[in-house]
Structure formats: C-alpha cells, structure tokens
Amino acid sequence: MDLDCFCFDISKFCSFLLAIPGYGSIDINDHECVAMLLLNRALGKFEFEDVRKLAAELCGRIHPQVLLPILSSHLELAADSQDIVKIKACLFSVCTSLVARGRDSLSQPAMLKIQKTIKTILLWPSLDGDEVSKAQHGCIDCLALMICTELQAPNPS
C-alpha cells in the first residue's frame, strides 16, 4: 500500500484553510469547530458509549481556558437534571485535563464551580453499585486528581 497519498504539508493545508472564508476566525460556539464537535459527541445522550468516552478524553486535551468554563456549565446542568451519563463524561474530561495540563487546569476560575458541583453530587443518596454511586466515584477520582495536581506542581515564587 502506498502511504504517500496520506502525507501532506500541514502548513500549506492550514494556509489553504485560512484562505477559505470563515476559517480565518474560529469560534468555539461554531458547530464546525473541532472542539465543539468533540464536546457534542462527549455529552451526547444518544451517542455510543465508546465514542462518548473517547470524545470526553479528547476534550480533556482542549486548553483549560476554553474547556473548563464550558464543562462547568454542562456539569452543573447535568447535576440539576441528574443526567448521570453527562456527569460522567464531564468528570472524565476534567480528570483528563488535570492529568494532561496539571496546574494550568487547576488554576482556572471555572474549577471552583466544578468543585462546588462535585460537592453537590457527593451529597446525593445512593446505593452500592447504582449509577449515582458510579458518578460519585468519578467525583472522588476527580477530587483526588485535584489534590495530587496541587501537591505535585511547584508553587510559582
């Protein structure tokens, strides 16, 4: 199989895209934006579970300044409606962001809103092994990663 057809110059490709009207200024609220497509897949209620997990993991690699304000709002709405699927996807993205970006993620103002929502979810009554319990375990994992990130990252002097 000839792999040359899969190789291209990325700088030429980007220049080509920037020349197309509408590609010069990418907006996160634009539904053609890759970040928005990933978020829609990660938070889609009727998406396949494997697709949702992969999209949530990839969302966690979006810059925290962009990702965390959006995730904090979605997590809060999901908690208000007790949408466990969306809660787990949001938490997984936050955890991935903490692992991938460390202190950059932790220092974002939206992280306080995420912590508040996590506290609310942890106060829900649950039975061992039910979906609420699984979401609460995700909350605990997320808090543990926040603590580890805070302890491992050197404080700027």
Buried (B, 14 or more C-beta within 10 A) or exposed (E): EEEEEEEEEEEEEEEEEEEEEEEEEBEBEEEEBEBBEBBEBBBBEEBEEEEBBBBBBBBBBBEBEBBBBBBBBBBBBBBEEEBBBBBBBBBBBBBBBBBBBBBBBBBBEBBEBBBEBBEBBEEEEBEEEEBBBBBBEBBEBBBEBBEBBBEEEEEEE
